[in-house]
Amino acid sequence: QVQLVESGGGLVQPGGSLRLSCAASGFTLDYYAIGWFRQAPGKEREGVSCISSNRGSTYYADFVKGRFTISTDNAKNTVYLQMNSLNPEDTAVYYCAAMGGWLCVLSPTSYDYWGQGTQVTVSS
């Protein structure tokens, strides 16, 4: 059974950091481009970051550039999103997703497999 499971969300103060994890089971992430997305209440799901299947290219939405970093651990079949300098506007449910092919895009409609999401709340 193909499954993606996110973890690492929680409540953090403005300026703080969190590291989200996305663990895959039932398939190997090596052959997939991976994306992180988020959805705040009343808003559409938006792309945050993605990494190509060969792990040679990464992309970030402008609103997270310089603050978030995507990385992978193939041995653990896991993808991470390190989030620093968090602000209240980053509050959302964060999802990871996998898509076939080696390029990645920040469009949610291109992805085949999705996790259930993890809540990130940035508040004092």
Salt bridges, closest charged atoms under 4 A:
GLU46 OE2 - ARG38 NE 2.80
ASP62 OD1 - LYS65 NZ 3.17
ASP90 OD1 - ARG38 NH1 2.86
ASP90 OD2 - ARG67 NH1 2.74
